[in-house]
């Protein structure tokens, strides 16, 4: 595996291997010295054509903990704002000796274009492209879900999948690359997925997806779910009125205080509430829900570093995800 562009391309053994490697990487953050020397001498470029805080910092932290050199490239204030093309930018990075390019782009398909163009020889990691995909976000969500599922079942998470788990993905499905990446990956890992949204925020053709479609959040919660993944309402991508008002959206499709109280009263103590961030508190999720013991929002942020460490390590180790070795005890001791 040379690139990580889409979760639809991940076979189950490769997905499980990434998650298992992330379990090993997560232990690094508990050590006094939070570094491994496995990518010493490699250069990772964060090439971001869209604003980002969590994803860029997470990739930077992941690369540095693996001892890679990191170059952060933001389109704003660069030659891109003067009209430089993606090709010219990529070839400039190639000339600088980039081994991996982590790219976030406003255009769907830009990472795949970069990976297949022949412009560079570097590994390409999709950090979010338009409304297409965000594979590492889906992997860190799956990592969080797998730990929760293993705890509920009283088993170790390493080596396991999500067979039998029920996950509801709620909100702005239409504009969400997170929803798409999660759907493909969660189905690969054996989870049952329900998409919940108003009809106006579901993409054309979504009824052909391998999931259940629902317009009623309360009915979905009443039917029982193990995880509820709330999505941000992406107002910056909306050029029309997709719902009458923010009040109606929050009332019908937001995880508000009333739904939190109903979930607490249902006896489903193991159900978790997720959000990829950043959150619109009071719109798709209330502060009480975001800060409740059920919330995994901060766990997702922490797990993101471990998952991105695993992805960079496996991609740059020279082998496939199923064949790359885990860090040895001797390497960890350095």
N, C-alpha and C positions, 0 to 999 in steps of 0.2 A: 504494500500500500504506500504509494508515493504522496498522494494528496488526500485531504479530508474536505470534501466539497458538499456532501449531502448525506443525510442519514439513510436515504433510500438506497444508497450504494453499499451500506454496511451489512455484511452477512452476520448472522447471530454469533458465530464463534469470535469474529473480530470485535463486535460490540461488547461481548462479555469480557474479552481480553483487555480492552481499553478500561472497562470498569474495574476489573481485577487489578490492573496496574495502578489505577487511581487509588485503590485501597492501600497499596504499598506507598504511594506518593503522599497520601494524607498523613502517614505516620511521620513524615519529614517535618511537618509543621509543628509537631509536638516536641521536637528535639531542640536543644539549646542552640545548635548551629543548624539553621534551616536551609542547608544547601547540599547538593550532590554534584560531583564533578563530571557527570556523564556526558554533558554537551559542551565541555570546555573547548574553546577554540571555534565553536560554531557561532554564526551570526543570524539572529532572528530580527526581521523587520516588521514592525507593526504599521501597516499601510492603511490609514483610515480616511476615507472620503466622506464619512458621516461622523457627526459628533457622538462621542461615547465616553463614559466614565468607567463603569463596572467592567465591561469586556476588555477595554484596552489595558486598564490597570491589572486585571486578572492575568492576561496573557504576558504582560511585562513581568509580573511577580513570578509566574510559572517559569518563564525562560531564565530569569536570574537565579531562581532556586536550583535550576539545572546547570548553572554556571555558564550559560550562553551569554554572548554579547548581544545587547538589545539596542536597536535604532528605532525611535518613534518618529513616524512621518505623518503629519496632518496636512490634509489638502489645503485648508485655510492658511494663508500666509506663505504658501509654497508656489512653485512654478506652475502647478495645476491651475491656480487662480489666474495665471497669465495665459492659459490656453494649452498647456502641455498635455499631451495625450497619455492615456494609460500605458500604451506601448512604450513611449519615450521614458515615462517614469519607471516602468518595470526594467527597462534595459539599463537605466542609470543605476538601479539597485543591483542588478546583475553584475555590473562593472565594479561595484563596491564589494562584491563577494558575499552577497546574501545567500544563506543556506536554506532559509525558510521565509516565506512572506505570508504574514497573517493579514488578510485583507477584509475590510468592511467597505461596502460600496452601495450607493443609492440605487444602482441598476441591477435588477435581477439577472443572474447569469454572468456577471463580471468575473467572479473567481474562476468559474469554469472556463471562461474565455482566456483568462490569464494562464491557467494550467495547461490548456490544450493548444495555445498559440505558437509555442516554440520560441517565444520571445526570451524566456528565461529557463534555466535548468533547475531552479530552486523548488523546494516543496511549497505547495500553496495550501493554506488553511482558510476556509471560509468562516469569517467572523460575523457574517450577516450580509445578505445581498438583497436589497429591495424588499419585496414581500415574498421572496422565494424560500430561503432556508437559513437556519442558524444552528448548525450541527453540534457545536460544543455546548450550547445552551441546553439542547435536548439531552446530551450525554450527562451533563451535571444534574439535570432534573431526574434522569433515570437512575443516576447514582444515589441521589437523595431518596427516591422512591424505593430502590432496592434495599437500602439500609432500613427504611421503615417497614417494608414488607417482611424482611428477615426477622426483625425484632418482634413483629406481631406473631410470626410463626415459630419463634423460638429457635431459629437456625442461624448459621453464619451466612453472611451475604456473599462472600467470595465464591465464585463459580456458579452462582444461581441466576435465574431470570425473574421475570415478573408474571409468570403464568398464574392466572386466576385473579389478578389484581384489577380493580375497577377504577378507572381514572376519568374524571369529568374535566374537560377543557372549556372554559367559559369566557365569552366576551367577544372581542373584536377579531373574529376568525379571519375575516376578509383581508385585513391588512397585516396579519401576523405571520412572520416567518417562523416564530417560535412554535406556533400551533402546528404548522406543517411538519417541521422537523420532529417534533414530539410524536405526532401521529405515526409516522413511518417507523421510528425507533421503538416506540412502545408496542406497536403491533409485532415487530420483529422479536421483541422480548416476551411476547405472549400476553400482554395486558389487554383488557377490554376498554375501549375508548368511546366516550360519548362527547360529542361537540354540542355545546349549548350556546345559543345566540339568537338575537332577533333575525328574522329572515333577511333583512337588509344587510346584515353583517356576516352573511355566509357566501362564500365564493360560488360562482356558477360551476356546476359539476360536483359540488361537495357531496351530493347524495350518492355519488359513485365511489366515494372514499370508503375504506374498510373500517367504518365506525358507525355508531348510532347518532342520528341527528335529533336534537330536541330544542324546542323553543321555550321550554318551561323549566327554570332552574329549581323551583320548589319541588316539582314532580321528580326531577332527577335526584335531588337530595333525599327525598322520601323513599325512593326505590333502593337507596343504599349505594354509597360509593366510598372507596378507600382513600381517595385523594381528590381535592378540588383545586384545579390550577386556574387562577384568575388571570386574565390577560389585560394589559393596559389598553385603554381606548386611545388609539393613535390619531388624535385630532389633526396633527401636522400632515397626515396623508389623506385627510378627508376633504373633498372638494364639493360635497353636497351634504344635505341633512339626512343622516342615516337613522336618526331616532328623534322623536318630537322634542325632548328636553333632557337635560342631565338628570333632573329629578326623576323622570319616568325610567330612564335607564338604570339609575341606582336602585329604584324600587323593584324593578322586574328582573334585572340581570346582575345586580351588584351583590357582593357578599356583605350584607349589612348586619347591624346588631341583632335584628330580629332573626335572621337566618343562623347567626352564630348561636343564639339562645336556643333555637329549635334543634340545632345539631347537638348541642350540649345535653338537651333533654331527651334526645333519641337513644342515648346509651351507646352510640358508636364512638367510643373513646379513642379508637385508633385512627379515625379519619383526620388527615392533615390538610392544611390550607397552604397553597403554594402561590408564588407570584414571581415572574422573571425580573421584575423591576425595570425602570423606576415605577413606583406606584402613584396613581392618582387617588390619594386618600379621600374618602367621601364620595367617590364616583364608582369605580369597580370594586373597591374594598373599603370597609370602614377601619378606623384606627384600632377599634377593639379587636377586630378579626386579625388585622395585620400584626398586632402585638400579643395575641393570645398564645397560650402554650401549644396550640395546634399549628401555629404558623412555623413554616420552615424557611422563611425568607432569608434570614441570616445564615442558616445552614447551607442554603443554595449558594450564597456568595462564597463561603468558606470552601465548599466542595468544588466550586468552579476552578479554583487554583489547582487543586489536586488532579482534576480531570484534564485540565489543559497541560499540566506537567506530563501526564500520561500520554496525551496525544502527541505532544512535541517529541517526547522521548521515543515513542514507537515509530513515528514518521521519520525521524532523523537518525535512527539507529541502523538504518541500512537494510532492514528486513521487513517482513509483513507483520501485521498486528498479531497474528497467531504464532509467529516464530521468534519475535524479538525477545531477548532475555530480560528478565527483571534485574534491577540493580542488585549487585552482590553485597554481601556484608562488608567486604573489604572496601568497596566503593563508598558505602554509606559511612564507613568509619573515617574516611579522609576529611 
